[in-house]
Amino acid sequence: MTPTDGRPSQTSDEQTSDELRAHLLAEWERALPNQQPMGEALIARYSEPHRVYHNASHLASVLRYVEELADDHDLFLVRLGAWFHDAVYAVPPLQVTNEEASARLAFRELSRAGLEQEDLNEVARLVRITATHTPGPRDPEGELLCDADLAILAAPPEEYEAYTRAIRAEYAAVGEIEFLQGRLEIMSALVDTDIFRTGKARPLVDRARDNVEAECLRLEQQLDRLLEGTAS
């Protein structure tokens, strides 16, 4: 499957949890050899029961897109950034954002594995960028990780709708109006952006923008109905 064919970005539903775990362990060994306990701990984090979308399947999808969208990138650091980008996922976030907590975890755990300070700082920086998905100029590694993380936005409409339902399920404890307002703020900010920045992901921009615009319209309509109901 290539990123430009518009096919689903998530791991197949037919893949068993054992198969997925084995696949991720093999990917981890490629990313950071001889550190299996760390990989197992990360997979356990992505398998937490409250994760409906930001789970092991999402991790596998991001790792796959890192490879498919890569060109002249430092994949060693981007792969590690992908592994840690959602390692902490609390809903709602705790004292710091999930991305900040994940970056701190990456720094701490990878320092124990012997990575150099420069690499530790870079992996943590890449993780933090996924909070806004706005890498700066001349940041190919940041662009690659952000595009891999956002690839779901260019999925076929039915899969995109399943993704939005999964996000809502993760925020089940949040009231409907509050969720709609927050989600609309996040997604509407994407409409007028490039969304994807890597050369190989650029063909996905139109499909992604169509999905995001359609979701924003649905969110606005749902929010208007609810607000009208509370005012009457």
C-alpha positions as CSV (number, residue, x, y, z in Angstrom):
1,M,0.0,0.0,0.0
2,T,1.4,3.4,-0.9
3,P,0.4,6.7,0.8
4,T,-0.9,8.2,-2.5
5,D,-3.5,5.5,-3.3
6,G,-6.0,6.8,-0.8
7,R,-6.3,3.5,0.9
8,P,-6.8,3.1,4.7
9,S,-3.9,4.2,6.9
10,Q,-4.7,2.0,9.9
11,T,-3.6,-1.5,10.5
12,S,-6.1,-4.1,9.1
13,D,-8.9,-5.1,11.4
14,E,-8.1,-8.7,10.5
15,Q,-4.7,-8.5,12.1
16,T,-4.8,-10.1,15.5
17,S,-3.4,-8.5,18.6
18,D,-0.7,-11.1,18.8
19,E,0.3,-10.4,15.2
20,L,0.3,-6.7,15.8
21,R,2.4,-7.0,18.9
22,A,4.9,-9.2,17.0
23,H,5.0,-6.7,14.2
24,L,5.6,-3.8,16.5
25,L,8.4,-5.7,18.4
26,A,10.1,-6.3,15.1
27,E,9.8,-2.6,14.2
28,W,11.2,-1.6,17.6
29,E,14.2,-3.9,17.1
30,R,14.8,-2.1,13.8
31,A,14.5,1.3,15.5
32,L,16.6,0.5,18.5
33,P,18.2,-2.9,18.6
34,N,18.8,-4.8,21.8
35,Q,16.3,-2.8,23.9
36,Q,13.3,-5.2,23.9
37,P,12.1,-4.3,27.4
38,M,11.7,-0.7,26.4
39,G,9.8,-1.7,23.3
40,E,7.5,-3.9,25.3
41,A,6.8,-1.1,27.8
42,L,5.9,1.2,24.9
43,I,3.6,-1.3,23.3
44,A,1.9,-1.7,26.7
45,R,1.3,2.0,26.9
46,Y,-0.3,2.0,23.4
47,S,-2.5,-0.9,24.5
48,E,-4.0,1.0,27.4
49,P,-7.8,0.3,27.5
50,H,-8.9,4.0,27.2
51,R,-7.2,4.3,23.9
52,V,-9.7,3.9,21.1
53,Y,-7.7,5.6,18.3
54,H,-4.3,6.5,19.7
55,N,-3.5,2.9,20.2
56,A,-1.1,0.2,18.9
57,S,-2.8,0.2,15.5
58,H,-2.2,4.0,15.2
59,L,1.4,3.5,16.2
60,A,1.8,0.8,13.5
61,S,0.2,3.2,11.0
62,V,2.5,6.1,11.8
63,L,5.6,3.9,11.6
64,R,4.5,2.6,8.2
65,Y,3.9,6.1,6.9
66,V,7.3,7.2,8.2
67,E,8.8,4.6,5.9
68,E,6.5,5.3,2.9
69,L,6.8,9.1,3.0
70,A,10.6,9.2,3.7
71,D,13.0,10.6,1.3
72,D,16.4,12.0,2.5
73,H,15.6,11.9,6.2
74,D,17.3,10.8,9.3
75,L,15.0,7.8,9.9
76,F,16.8,6.7,13.1
77,L,15.5,9.7,15.0
78,V,12.1,10.0,13.3
79,R,11.4,6.3,14.0
80,L,12.1,7.0,17.7
81,G,10.0,10.1,17.6
82,A,7.1,8.1,16.2
83,W,7.4,5.5,18.9
84,F,7.2,8.0,21.7
85,H,4.9,10.6,20.1
86,D,1.8,9.3,21.9
87,A,3.5,7.2,24.6
88,V,1.7,9.2,27.2
89,Y,-2.0,9.7,26.4
90,A,-4.1,10.9,29.3
91,V,-7.6,12.2,28.8
92,P,-7.8,14.9,29.9
93,P,-4.0,15.6,30.1
94,L,-2.5,15.8,33.5
95,Q,-0.1,18.6,34.7
96,V,1.5,19.0,31.3
97,T,0.3,18.2,27.8
98,N,0.5,14.6,26.6
99,E,3.1,15.6,24.0
100,E,5.3,17.2,26.7
101,A,4.9,14.2,29.0
102,S,5.8,11.9,26.0
103,A,8.8,14.0,25.2
104,R,10.1,13.8,28.8
105,L,9.5,10.1,28.8
106,A,11.5,9.7,25.6
107,F,14.4,11.8,26.9
108,R,14.5,9.8,30.2
109,E,14.1,6.3,28.6
110,L,16.4,6.9,25.7
111,S,19.1,8.4,27.9
112,R,19.2,5.1,29.8
113,A,19.8,3.4,26.4
114,G,22.9,5.4,25.9
115,L,21.8,7.9,23.2
116,E,23.9,11.0,22.9
117,Q,22.5,14.4,24.3
118,E,22.0,15.8,20.8
119,D,19.9,12.8,19.7
120,L,17.9,12.9,23.0
121,N,17.1,16.6,22.4
122,E,16.1,15.9,18.8
123,V,13.7,13.0,19.6
124,A,12.1,15.1,22.3
125,R,11.8,18.0,20.0
126,L,10.1,15.8,17.3
127,V,7.6,14.5,19.8
128,R,6.7,18.0,21.0
129,I,6.0,19.1,17.4
130,T,3.1,16.7,17.2
131,A,1.2,18.9,19.6
132,T,0.6,21.4,16.8
133,H,1.9,19.6,13.7
134,T,3.6,22.8,12.6
135,P,7.3,22.2,12.0
136,G,9.4,25.2,11.2
137,P,11.2,25.9,7.9
138,R,13.9,23.5,6.9
139,D,12.8,20.8,9.3
140,P,12.4,17.7,7.1
141,E,12.4,15.3,10.0
142,G,9.6,17.3,11.7
143,E,7.6,17.4,8.5
144,L,7.9,13.6,8.0
145,L,6.7,12.8,11.5
146,C,3.8,15.2,11.3
147,D,2.7,14.0,7.9
148,A,2.9,10.3,9.1
149,D,0.8,11.2,12.2
150,L,-1.8,13.1,10.1
151,A,-2.1,10.6,7.3
152,I,-5.5,9.4,8.6
153,L,-6.9,12.8,7.4
154,A,-6.6,11.6,3.9
155,A,-8.3,8.3,4.4
156,P,-11.5,7.3,2.5
157,P,-14.6,9.1,3.9
158,E,-15.9,6.0,5.7
159,E,-12.6,5.4,7.4
160,Y,-12.3,9.0,8.3
161,E,-15.7,8.9,9.9
162,A,-14.6,5.8,11.9
163,Y,-11.6,7.8,13.1
164,T,-13.8,10.7,14.3
165,R,-16.0,8.3,16.2
166,A,-12.9,6.8,17.8
167,I,-11.7,10.2,18.9
168,R,-15.1,11.0,20.4
169,A,-15.0,7.7,22.3
170,E,-11.7,8.6,23.8
171,Y,-13.3,11.8,25.1
172,A,-16.5,10.2,26.3
173,A,-16.2,11.9,29.7
174,V,-16.3,15.3,28.0
175,G,-19.7,17.0,27.5
176,E,-21.0,17.1,23.9
177,I,-21.0,20.9,23.6
178,E,-17.5,21.2,25.0
179,F,-16.2,18.4,22.8
180,L,-17.7,19.9,19.6
181,Q,-16.3,23.3,20.4
182,G,-12.8,22.0,21.1
183,R,-12.8,19.6,18.1
184,L,-14.1,22.4,15.8
185,E,-11.4,24.7,16.9
186,I,-8.7,22.2,16.2
187,M,-9.9,21.0,12.9
188,S,-11.0,24.4,11.4
189,A,-7.4,25.5,12.0
190,L,-6.2,22.9,9.5
191,V,-8.5,23.9,6.6
192,D,-6.4,26.7,5.4
193,T,-3.0,25.0,6.0
194,D,-1.0,22.8,3.7
195,I,-1.8,19.9,6.1
196,F,1.0,17.8,4.5
197,R,4.5,19.1,3.7
198,T,6.6,16.2,2.5
199,G,6.8,15.7,-1.3
200,K,5.3,12.2,-1.2
201,A,2.3,13.3,0.9
202,R,1.4,16.4,-1.1
203,P,-0.9,14.4,-3.4
204,L,-3.0,13.6,-0.3
205,V,-3.7,17.3,0.5
206,D,-7.0,17.6,-1.5
207,R,-8.5,14.5,0.0
208,A,-7.5,15.5,3.5
209,R,-8.9,19.0,3.1
210,D,-12.2,17.5,1.8
211,N,-12.5,15.3,4.9
212,V,-11.6,18.0,7.3
213,E,-14.0,20.5,5.7
214,A,-16.8,18.0,5.8
215,E,-16.1,17.2,9.4
216,C,-16.1,20.9,10.3
217,L,-19.5,21.4,8.6
218,R,-20.9,18.4,10.6
219,L,-19.5,19.8,13.9
220,E,-20.9,23.3,13.2
221,Q,-24.3,21.8,12.4
222,Q,-24.3,19.6,15.5
223,L,-23.2,22.5,17.7
224,D,-25.8,24.9,16.3
225,R,-28.6,22.4,17.1
226,L,-27.4,21.8,20.6
227,L,-26.9,25.5,21.3
228,E,-30.4,26.3,19.9
229,G,-31.8,23.6,22.2
230,T,-30.2,25.0,25.3
231,A,-31.4,28.5,24.4
232,S,-35.1,27.5,23.9
